[in-house]
Amino acid sequence: MTSLRVGVIGVGGMGACHARNIAGLTGAELVWVADPAEDPGSALAAELGTRWVADGCDVLDDADALVIACPDRFHAQFAMAAIERELPTLCEKPLTVELSDAWAIVEAEAALGRRLIQLGFMRVYDERHVQVAEALATLGEVNHVRAVHRNTNSTARPVAQLLVESIVHDIHSVRWLSGSEITEVHTSAVMRARGPRVVVLTCRLANGGVATIEFDDTATGYEVSVEVSAERGNVVAADPLRASVRANGVVAAEIGDDWFTPFLETYRVEMRDWLDSIASGVARGPSVWDGYAAQAVVEAAAVSDRSGRPAVVTLGDMPALYQGVPS
Ligand code: ISE
């Protein structure tokens, strides 16, 4: 059986993680890693026995599939190039930073008539989240989703950046777990001298329900959790497994402060599933519609942050390609 030749664009934290996973899995060959920065690029290539190139655009023809993990602002151009060359692609979130670019990608893929790009909304592969989704399947209409996301960043980020880099994950969780689009969003940010610390989104859902997303950028540990109320029951994500340690007269459980470690296995499962889906010839996993719809909420939430009032989320018509496809 011939291996799928995969190229990885970007060798930062996420690109390196994906490249290592590809190199460690069967059925795929890491043919190159691309990054304008030579030092980290060639070091990662040497570690994984592949080659480094400065510009992924020069070597797209040497790959059967692509991972896009470069800085967010470059996602759109590589996603378009992937569609032009009909390369199955795993694109990190966010799909784009501009909503108009996300819509252009939706239209280009819809014109092609088949799904090529999977979005890196990897919580759909996380065991704790999967348990919630499975439990909800028999509990009827979702009335409320409460998502809590804590980061430990010491450097303040503007609200717009928090939305597109971090809160976009929770926006996808809300859409996925409720099975409903977000129609309106109201953003409340707690501003301190150093910048935004806590951002709360209150969302109206197309099914008549509501969602609240609570994002804390100044937490003392990294945590992601979700709780959902549905017509016939309430589901709370399990706590991550952590040993409690009794020492020095204290019982403690370490929660860690980085966003990578809790999801390391999730990224591996995501990569395995993406490679298997390419082998099967049928794309699955979060779609570019999910990327576009999440970006539309990001944009409306930024408008609401500036105006102090709720903002309507406006979506284009969903192409037939994505109808009936779960988020
Ligand atoms: C980061 O890019 C992620 O994807 C993490 O999951 C998220 O928790 C963090 O806030 C982001 O910056």
Residues whose N, C-alpha, C, O or C-beta is under 5 A from the ligand:
A	BS01	ISE	N151 E165 S166 W259
